[in-house]
Amino acid sequence: MDIASTPSNPSGNPEMADAAFEPHDPATIFRKNYTPPSWLVPEIRLDFDLGLELTRCVATLTVRRNPDGDGDQTLHLCGDNLAVMRLLVDGAEAEGWSMSGSNLLLPLPGASHVVTIETQLHPATNSQLMGLYASGGMLCTQCEAEGFRRITFFPDRPDVLSKYTVRMEGDAATFPVLLSNGNLVETGKGEAGRHWALWDDPWPKPSYLFALVAGQLVANRDTFTTMSGRKVDLAVWVREGDLERTGHAMRSLIASMKWDEEVFGREYDLDQFNIVAVSDFNMGAMENKGLNIFNTRYVLADPETATDGDYDGVEGVVGHEYFHNWSGNRVTCRDWFQLSLKEGFTVLRDQMFSADMGSEPVKRIEDVRILRAAQFPEDSGPLAHPIRPDSYQEISNFYTATVYNKGAEVIRMMHTLAGPERFRKGTDLYFDRHDGEAATCEDFIRAMEDGAGLDLAQFRLWYEQAGTPKVLMRSEFDQSKGAVTLHFEQKVPATPGQPVKKPMPIPLKVALFDRDSARHGGERLLVIDKDKASFTFDGFARPPAISVNRGFTAPIQLEAESHDDDLIFLAAHDDDAFARYEALQQLVTRELLGAIEHGPDEARRGAIVDAVGAVLADPGIDDLMRGELLMLPTITFLLELAAPADPVALHRTRERLKAHIGTRLRAPLIALHDRASAIPYGLDAAARGARKVKTQALVLLAAADPKEAAARAEAQYRAATNMTDRQGALMVLAGIDSPARSELLADFHARFAGNALVIDKWFGLQAGSLDPKVLDTVEALARHPDFTIKNPNRVRSLYMTMAGNIAAFHDESGRGYRMIADLVLALDPINAQTAARFIPALGRWRKIEPGRAALMRAELERIAAAPDLSKDTREQVSKSLDG
């Protein structure tokens, strides 16, 4: 599953004995208490009588006592907001059953039985968007993590794998398309305009991978022939009118299938693969076996309505969900503590795929930017947890940047240590060894040890310890020996529940540059596995320039004792694209943090201008990379280094530096914008790069010369033939006091009225703008006829964007904090999962100066005092206050 919007971006758990069956106790579930299920369900048949207001489900479970279980004769079946309409055991009325809270307890003698359960569902009123719910006249499901228990009573845990047969029947006019997992076996017509479809999935799967879709849909169809010669029918299903925007998603799917065969040797295993786009969806997409359900934002794309970033998002998420077919479906999780087993590994796979489809260095920079913006703050805050958590109250709260993005970085380090060929041997062994099983993170590590020949005994600490390691590096040069010694010291900071940490193995790629030739003698891989470590290199007439953590080989905070001259040299000469980018980022970071305390350093500012000027002029840099090099560090990242700090002061300091760069480089920035504007639209790298630098040039010019930037942005908007140029121009205009701002915002809304995804952009552009009256705008937009609190995309586009707008969210009055708290209180009864994802923004109060911190904490306390708060939100709030 892709967590989408913010890599930020869970009810009792039945895999932990009976603790989950306490009806009102938000008990903490511990990984150490795992016990195998007492009963298995090798087969299940689901019969649905479909309706938007009322759907009837009859579940027939073939249950068998687990020989590895504890011998409990009671079958524990999870339920959530369900009532038992009928309950049979081996065809007779069940006796002796009872309810424990929402869960059904059924005593069963003997070793095997057939249990039949009838439930009634109300999809139209299911605003939580978990289980079976209605979206715009269609029915769809979301069952990860614990949504299946909202459909029928079941041992809803990942280590109960079943073969599913699904029969759906409903009104043919209302539900002309009937989809489920696996292969379509048979269809037929019923009475009174009804019809039915029978689906069979031959591969055992956990209940969280069940899916059903029924509605009025049309399909973009294609085929793919696997490496063994099997033909697979592909379909991307959307609403009428959206079909023309599905071509990129289909191409991405076919590319994903081909890439997974070539790079990981994984072949698709069903006769059909379906993707369905849904407007109301809590996450980004879901990897249900053979029937992937997607948020529309990750399916629909054409030049007029989707930016280049949207195109990348579609490609990456389509790949992510497809790759889950093996890393998540064929090999699934034993329990939810192992979530990173499937998600961290699959994020790495989709990152590798996207890098191969586009620019590898640019993709790496983008991935690290997300990690620093979302995961580093999580790792240093009250919600910090290892990639394999030890406990939770509500599992949906652990779909986090730590589990996904840091989890990917941890497996990437294994790739670095092993190299591509040995890493492939390790993953082949993992898939072969655990195919059809519910596995653990430890199973993956052992497969990498055995297949890749690695010793990962100490490396396991990356799975056990939270917190971002801080590594200090200093160099010592011995002139008499011509040798340089690199001294490293690592420290893993204390996090909630883990006050003392052990040193972890940290792989760092380094290169030592001769300053005269601007060359190095080869890249070296160092592993820092102790509190302190030193490495000596000889053959230098004078101190070299040191490039370290090249390619970001380890997810750490690196503090290098280096001079500005070193960073200037590396920004100009480093042959590792990420390291070059990083040198410039570090130089800018030093200036921004230093300016807060001591004011601007004119020499350093001059060096930054020179470095950016060189980036603008260097013909050896393509525009995609040039665009990355023109971006300044984010305030979120700076707060990690400066906390506790005044975020608005940091924001203003950053804006002043942008203005300084824009003023000094006005002519080359204008020339860049002119050059890029002359390149016609295309999806090739050159055209995409041109669009990227065009907007970045406007961003810097807007800080220095708003009038010039506004004129250029208006011209760019009016001439735009694509959403990337149009949105980029409007993003700049939205933050400038210009007559064109209101006119073009209105034009944008009128032009795309009725297109929900583009109207989401319209909300977001205004909520994220530099306009000093943005909070007034957000309040007005919340009353706009197009705003609805019931659609997660719309809520995120307005409020999550505002929460990421530093100047607005951290307004000294506390108004931004109140708006988010008010939203959480209003949204929690409607959609608890989405509401809970807004808490971390307030939960970072410890990173903020005392005045604002007190206001943030007060809003958390106000939320905590609310009666009937969901478990999702209550866990986030309590940890944010007490962690």
SVG drawing of the C-alpha trace seen along z (x, -y; Angstrom):
<svg xmlns="http://www.w3.org/2000/svg" viewBox="-38 -45 96 79">
<polyline fill="none" stroke="black" stroke-width="0.4" points="0.0,0.0 1.2,-3.5 0.7,-6.0 0.5,-8.8 0.0,-12.4 2.5,-12.8 4.9,-10.1 3.7,-12.0 2.6,-10.3 -4.3,-0.9 -8.2,1.3 -7.0,4.2 -4.9,6.8 -6.1,10.4 -2.6,11.8 -1.8,10.9 -3.8,13.5 -7.0,12.1 -5.9,8.6 -7.6,7.4 -10.9,8.6 -11.3,6.2 -14.1,4.0 -13.2,0.6 -9.6,1.0 -7.1,-0.7 -4.6,1.9 -1.1,1.7 -0.2,4.6 3.3,6.0 5.4,7.8 6.9,10.1 3.5,11.5 2.9,12.9 1.3,16.4 0.3,18.4 -3.4,18.5 -5.4,21.3 -7.5,21.8 -6.6,21.5 -9.0,20.8 -7.6,22.5 -10.7,21.6 -13.4,18.9 -16.3,18.2 -18.0,14.8 -21.4,14.3 -22.5,10.7 -26.0,9.3 -24.9,5.8 -26.6,2.5 -25.4,-1.0 -27.6,-1.4 -27.6,2.3 -25.3,5.1 -25.8,8.6 -22.7,10.8 -22.7,14.5 -19.2,15.8 -18.5,19.6 -15.3,20.4 -13.6,23.8 -11.7,23.7 -9.0,26.1 -7.3,26.3 -3.7,25.1 -1.3,27.8 1.2,25.0 -1.4,23.1 -2.2,23.2 -5.1,25.6 -7.7,23.1 -11.1,24.6 -12.7,21.2 -12.6,19.7 -12.0,15.9 -13.5,13.9 -12.9,10.1 -15.7,7.8 -16.2,4.0 -19.6,2.4 -21.2,5.7 -24.1,7.7 -24.6,11.5 -27.7,12.1 -27.2,15.8 -24.5,18.2 -24.2,21.9 -21.6,24.6 -21.6,27.5 -25.0,26.4 -26.7,26.3 -27.5,23.3 -24.5,22.5 -24.7,22.9 -22.8,21.4 -21.4,18.4 -21.0,15.0 -19.8,11.5 -16.8,9.9 -17.1,6.3 -17.3,6.3 -15.8,9.7 -17.4,13.1 -16.3,16.1 -17.4,19.5 -16.5,22.7 -15.7,25.5 -14.9,29.1 -12.9,31.3 -10.3,30.3 -12.3,28.9 -15.6,27.3 -17.5,25.2 -18.7,21.9 -21.3,19.8 -21.9,16.2 -24.3,13.6 -23.8,9.9 -25.4,6.8 -23.4,3.8 -24.3,0.1 -21.8,-1.2 -23.4,-4.6 -22.9,-5.6 -19.4,-4.2 -17.5,-7.5 -14.4,-5.8 -13.6,-4.4 -12.6,-1.1 -14.3,2.2 -17.0,1.9 -18.0,-1.7 -19.7,-3.7 -17.8,-6.3 -19.7,-8.3 -22.3,-5.6 -19.8,-2.7 -18.9,-0.1 -15.3,0.5 -13.3,1.9 -10.2,1.1 -9.1,3.8 -5.6,3.0 -4.9,3.0 -8.1,4.1 -11.0,3.3 -12.0,6.9 -13.6,7.2 -16.0,4.5 -17.3,6.8 -17.6,10.1 -16.4,11.8 -13.0,13.3 -9.6,14.0 -8.5,10.7 -4.7,11.1 -2.0,11.3 -0.8,14.9 -4.2,16.5 -3.9,17.2 -6.9,18.4 -8.0,19.2 -10.9,16.9 -13.9,17.6 -16.2,14.6 -19.6,14.3 -21.2,10.9 -24.7,10.3 -26.5,6.9 -28.5,4.7 -26.9,4.7 -27.6,1.0 -26.2,-0.2 -23.2,2.3 -22.5,3.2 -18.9,4.0 -18.2,6.6 -14.5,7.1 -12.7,9.1 -9.3,10.8 -7.9,13.5 -9.4,14.6 -12.9,14.2 -14.4,17.7 -18.1,17.2 -20.7,14.6 -24.5,14.8 -27.8,13.0 -30.3,13.1 -33.9,12.0 -35.3,8.5 -32.3,7.0 -29.7,8.4 -26.4,10.1 -23.6,11.9 -19.9,12.7 -17.8,15.5 -14.1,14.8 -11.5,17.3 -8.1,16.5 -5.9,19.6 -3.2,18.0 -3.7,18.0 -3.7,14.5 -4.5,12.7 -7.8,10.9 -6.2,7.5 -5.6,8.3 -9.3,9.0 -10.9,6.5 -14.3,5.9 -15.3,3.2 -18.8,2.8 -20.0,-0.1 -20.3,-2.0 -16.8,-1.8 -15.0,-1.7 -11.6,-0.2 -8.4,-0.9 -7.3,2.7 -4.0,4.1 -2.0,7.3 1.4,8.4 3.3,11.6 5.4,12.8 8.9,14.2 7.5,17.7 5.1,16.9 1.8,16.5 -0.6,13.8 -2.0,11.5 -5.1,9.4 -4.6,5.9 -7.3,3.3 -7.3,-0.2 -10.9,-0.9 -12.2,-4.5 -15.4,-6.5 -16.8,-7.5 -14.9,-10.6 -11.6,-9.7 -10.6,-7.0 -8.3,-9.2 -6.2,-10.0 -5.2,-6.4 -2.6,-5.8 0.4,-6.7 -0.9,-4.4 -1.1,-1.5 2.3,-2.2 3.7,-2.3 2.1,1.0 3.6,2.7 7.0,1.2 6.7,2.4 5.9,6.0 8.9,6.0 11.3,4.4 10.4,6.8 11.1,9.8 14.5,8.3 15.8,7.0 14.3,9.3 13.2,12.3 9.6,12.0 6.8,13.1 3.1,12.2 1.0,15.2 -2.6,14.6 -4.4,14.4 -5.8,10.9 -4.5,7.7 -7.0,4.9 -6.5,1.4 -9.5,-0.7 -9.4,-4.4 -11.5,-5.6 -12.2,-9.2 -12.6,-8.6 -9.6,-6.9 -7.6,-7.3 -4.3,-6.2 -2.5,-6.4 -3.2,-2.9 -3.7,0.7 -2.0,3.9 -5.0,6.3 -4.1,9.5 -4.9,9.0 -7.2,6.0 -5.3,2.9 -7.5,0.1 -6.0,-3.4 -6.7,-6.9 -7.5,-8.7 -4.5,-11.0 -2.2,-8.1 -4.0,-6.9 -5.3,-9.9 -2.8,-11.9 -2.6,-13.9 -0.5,-17.1 -3.5,-19.4 -4.3,-18.3 -1.2,-16.6 2.2,-18.0 5.5,-16.2 5.5,-15.4 2.0,-13.8 3.3,-11.7 6.2,-10.5 3.8,-9.8 1.6,-7.6 4.6,-5.7 6.0,-5.2 2.8,-4.2 1.7,-1.9 5.1,-0.2 4.9,-0.1 1.6,1.7 2.5,4.1 5.8,5.0 3.8,5.9 2.6,8.9 5.7,10.6 7.0,8.4 3.8,8.4 1.4,10.8 3.2,14.0 5.3,13.4 3.3,11.5 3.7,10.3 3.4,12.6 2.0,9.8 1.7,6.0 4.9,5.4 6.6,6.7 5.0,4.1 8.3,2.7 9.1,6.2 6.7,5.6 6.6,1.8 10.2,0.9 11.3,3.5 8.7,2.4 9.5,-1.3 13.2,-0.4 12.0,1.6 9.8,-1.3 12.7,-3.7 15.0,-1.6 12.4,-1.2 11.8,-5.0 15.5,-5.6 15.9,-3.2 12.9,-4.8 14.3,-8.4 17.3,-10.1 19.0,-8.1 20.7,-11.0 17.6,-13.2 15.5,-10.3 18.0,-9.8 17.9,-13.5 14.1,-13.4 14.0,-10.3 16.4,-11.9 14.5,-15.1 11.3,-13.2 13.2,-11.3 14.6,-14.5 11.3,-16.3 9.1,-13.5 11.1,-10.8 13.9,-12.7 11.4,-14.8 9.4,-11.7 12.6,-10.0 13.5,-12.9 10.0,-13.5 7.6,-11.9 6.3,-9.5 9.7,-8.0 9.7,-4.2 11.9,-1.5 11.1,-0.3 9.9,2.8 7.9,1.4 7.8,3.1 4.2,2.1 1.2,0.1 -2.4,-0.6 -3.8,-1.3 -1.9,0.2 -3.0,-2.4 -0.8,-4.9 2.3,-2.9 1.9,-3.5 4.7,-6.0 7.7,-7.4 9.8,-5.4 8.3,-2.1 8.2,-3.0 11.1,-5.4 13.6,-4.5 12.7,-0.9 13.7,-1.3 17.0,-3.0 17.9,-0.1 17.4,2.5 19.3,0.1 22.2,0.3 22.2,4.1 22.3,3.6 25.3,1.3 27.1,3.9 26.3,6.8 26.5,5.2 23.9,5.8 24.6,9.4 24.8,10.8 21.8,8.7 19.8,10.4 20.9,13.8 19.6,12.8 16.2,11.7 15.9,14.8 16.5,16.9 14.0,14.9 11.2,15.3 12.0,19.0 12.2,19.8 9.1,18.0 6.8,18.1 3.2,18.6 4.2,17.8 3.6,15.0 7.2,14.0 9.1,11.7 11.8,9.1 14.2,11.7 13.3,14.1 14.4,11.4 17.7,10.7 18.5,14.4 17.9,14.8 20.2,11.9 22.9,13.4 22.6,16.8 22.1,15.7 24.3,12.6 27.0,13.9 26.6,11.0 27.1,11.0 24.2,8.9 24.3,9.7 25.0,6.1 23.0,4.8 19.8,6.0 20.0,3.0 18.6,0.9 15.4,2.8 15.4,2.5 16.5,-1.1 14.7,-4.3 16.4,-7.6 18.5,-9.1 22.2,-8.4 24.4,-11.5 27.9,-11.0 30.7,-13.5 33.6,-13.4 36.9,-15.3 40.0,-14.9 43.7,-15.0 46.5,-15.6 50.1,-14.4 52.3,-16.4 55.4,-14.3 53.6,-11.1 51.4,-12.6 48.5,-10.8 45.0,-11.9 43.1,-10.2 39.3,-10.4 38.0,-10.2 34.3,-9.3 32.1,-9.3 28.5,-8.1 25.7,-8.6 22.2,-7.4 20.0,-9.9 17.6,-8.8 14.0,-8.3 10.8,-7.5 11.3,-4.1 14.9,-3.8 17.2,-6.1 20.4,-4.2 21.5,-3.0 24.2,-0.8 26.4,-1.8 25.1,-0.6 27.0,0.4 26.9,-2.6 28.2,-2.1 29.6,-5.3 31.0,-5.7 33.8,-8.3 36.2,-9.8 39.2,-11.9 39.8,-14.6 43.1,-16.0 42.5,-19.7 44.9,-20.4 43.5,-17.8 40.0,-17.7 40.2,-13.9 40.0,-11.1 41.7,-7.7 38.5,-5.8 35.4,-5.5 35.8,-3.5 33.2,-2.0 33.8,-2.4 31.7,-0.8 31.5,-2.7 30.4,0.0 31.7,-1.4 31.2,-4.6 34.5,-5.8 36.5,-4.7 39.4,-6.0 40.7,-5.3 44.0,-6.5 44.8,-7.1 48.1,-8.1 49.6,-9.6 48.5,-13.2 50.8,-16.2 48.3,-18.4 44.9,-17.9 42.3,-16.5 38.7,-17.5 36.6,-14.8 33.3,-13.7 31.5,-11.5 28.2,-9.6 28.2,-9.8 24.8,-8.7 23.5,-9.0 24.6,-5.4 23.3,-5.7 20.3,-7.6 22.2,-9.7 22.8,-13.3 26.4,-14.0 28.3,-16.8 31.7,-17.2 34.3,-19.6 35.1,-21.2 35.7,-24.7 33.4,-26.5 36.2,-26.1 35.8,-22.4 32.1,-22.6 32.6,-25.2 35.2,-22.8 32.9,-19.8 29.9,-21.8 32.0,-22.6 33.9,-19.3 32.3,-16.3 31.6,-13.6 28.9,-12.1 25.7,-14.0 24.2,-13.6 27.4,-14.7 27.6,-17.8 24.0,-18.6 24.7,-17.9 27.8,-20.2 25.7,-23.1 22.9,-22.3 25.4,-22.2 26.8,-25.6 23.4,-27.1 22.4,-25.5 25.4,-26.9 24.5,-30.4 20.8,-30.1 21.5,-28.8 24.4,-31.1 22.3,-34.1 19.7,-33.4 22.3,-34.0 24.9,-36.3 23.4,-37.8 24.5,-37.2 28.0,-36.1 28.8,-38.1 31.7,-36.0 29.6,-32.8 26.7,-34.5 29.1,-35.5 30.3,-31.9 26.7,-30.7 25.9,-33.1 29.0,-32.0 28.1,-28.4 24.5,-28.9 25.8,-31.0 28.1,-28.2 25.1,-25.8 23.2,-28.1 26.1,-28.3 27.4,-24.8 26.5,-23.0 27.5,-19.7 24.5,-19.7 21.1,-18.7 18.1,-20.8 16.5,-18.1 19.6,-18.2 20.0,-21.9 16.5,-22.3 17.5,-20.3 20.6,-22.3 18.6,-25.6 16.4,-24.4 17.2,-25.6 17.0,-23.3 13.5,-23.1 12.5,-24.7 11.5,-21.3 15.0,-20.0 16.5,-23.2 14.4,-22.8 16.0,-19.4 19.4,-21.1 18.4,-24.3 15.7,-23.2 14.3,-24.6 13.9,-27.5 11.6,-30.2 10.4,-28.7 9.1,-32.0 12.5,-33.6 14.0,-30.7 11.5,-31.2 12.2,-34.9 16.0,-34.3 15.5,-31.8 13.4,-34.2 16.1,-36.9 18.7,-34.5 16.5,-33.7 16.1,-37.4 19.9,-37.9 20.5,-35.1 17.8,-36.4 19.1,-39.9 22.7,-39.0 21.8,-36.5 18.8,-38.3 20.2,-38.4 21.2,-34.7 17.9,-33.7 15.9,-35.7 18.0,-34.1 17.3,-30.7 13.6,-31.4 13.7,-32.6 15.7,-29.6 13.5,-27.1 10.3,-28.8 11.3,-28.3 11.5,-24.5 8.2,-22.8 6.2,-20.4 7.3,-16.8 7.8,-14.0 11.5,-13.6 14.1,-14.5 15.1,-17.7 11.6,-19.1 10.8,-18.0 14.0,-19.6 13.1,-22.8 9.8,-23.0 11.5,-22.4 14.1,-25.1 11.6,-27.5 9.6,-27.4 12.7,-27.5 13.9,-30.6 10.6,-32.2 10.8,-31.3 14.2,-33.0 13.1,-36.0 9.9,-36.4 11.9,-36.9 14.1,-39.5 11.9,-41.3 8.2,-40.5 7.1,-42.8 9.3,-41.0 8.4,-37.6 4.7,-38.4 4.8,-39.6 6.7,-36.5 4.5,-34.2 1.4,-35.7 2.8,-35.3 3.8,-31.7 0.3,-30.9 -1.4,-32.4 0.9,-30.6 0.9,-27.3 0.0,-24.2 0.4,-21.9 -0.3,-21.7 3.3,-21.8 3.8,-25.3 0.4,-26.5 0.6,-25.4 4.2,-26.5 3.3,-30.0 0.2,-30.2 2.2,-28.9 4.5,-31.9 1.7,-34.4 -0.3,-33.2 2.4,-34.6 2.8,-38.0 0.5,-41.0 -0.4,-41.3 -3.6,-42.2 -3.2,-39.0 -3.3,-36.8 -7.0,-36.9 -7.9,-36.9 -5.8,-33.8 -6.9,-31.9 -10.5,-32.4 -9.6,-31.4 -7.9,-28.2 -11.0,-27.3 -13.4,-28.0 -11.1,-26.2 -11.1,-23.0 -14.4,-23.1 -15.6,-19.6 -12.2,-18.0 -11.7,-17.0 -7.9,-16.4 -7.2,-19.8 -9.5,-21.6 -7.5,-19.9 -4.5,-21.7 -6.5,-25.0 -7.1,-24.6 -3.5,-23.6 -1.9,-26.5 -3.7,-29.0 -3.1,-27.2 0.6,-26.9 1.2,-30.4 3.5,-33.1 0.5,-35.5 0.6,-37.0 -3.2,-36.7 -3.2,-33.0 -5.0,-32.0 -7.9,-34.2 -7.9,-32.5 -7.9,-29.0 -10.9,-29.9 -12.7,-31.2 -11.9,-28.1 -13.2,-25.9 -16.6,-27.5 -16.3,-27.1 -18.9,-25.0 -16.2,-22.8 -14.8,-21.9 -16.0,-18.8 -14.6,-17.3 -15.6,-13.8 -13.1,-13.5 -9.6,-12.9 -7.9,-14.3 -9.8,-17.6 -9.1,-17.8 -5.4,-17.2 -5.1,-19.7 -6.3,-22.5 -5.3,-21.7 -2.2,-19.5 -0.9,-22.1 -1.5,-24.8 0.2,-22.8 3.2,-22.6 3.2,-26.3 5.7,-27.5 4.7,-31.1 1.0,-30.3 0.9,-27.3 3.4,-28.9 1.7,-32.3 2.6,-33.8 -1.1,-34.2 -1.5,-30.4 -4.3,-30.6 -2.8,-28.0 -2.6,-25.5 -6.2,-26.2 -7.4,-25.6 -5.7,-22.1 -7.0,-21.2 -10.5,-22.3 -10.2,-20.2 -9.1,-17.1 -12.1,-17.4 -14.5,-17.8 -13.0,-15.1 -12.3,-12.4 -15.9,-11.1 -16.1,-11.0 -12.7,-9.6 -10.4,-8.8 -7.4,-7.6 -7.3,-10.9 -7.8,-12.9 -4.9,-11.2 -2.5,-12.1 -2.7,-15.8 -1.5,-15.3 2.2,-15.0 2.3,-18.6 1.2,-19.8 3.3,-17.1 6.5,-18.7 6.1,-21.4 9.4,-20.4 11.2,-21.6 9.8,-25.0 10.6,-28.0 8.8,-28.2 6.1,-30.7 4.7,-28.8 5.5,-25.4 3.0,-26.3 0.3,-27.2 0.8,-23.9 0.7,-21.9 -2.4,-23.6 -4.2,-22.6 -3.1,-19.0 -4.5,-19.1 -7.8,-20.5 -8.0,-17.6 -7.1,-15.1 -9.9,-16.4 -12.5,-15.6 -14.9,-12.8 -15.2,-9.7 -11.9,-10.4 -11.0,-7.6 -8.1,-5.2 -6.3,-6.4 -6.2,-10.0 -6.0,-9.4 -2.8,-7.4 -1.2,-10.0 -2.2,-12.8 -1.2,-11.0 2.3,-10.2 2.7,-13.7 2.0,-15.1 3.9,-12.5 6.6,-11.1"/>
</svg>
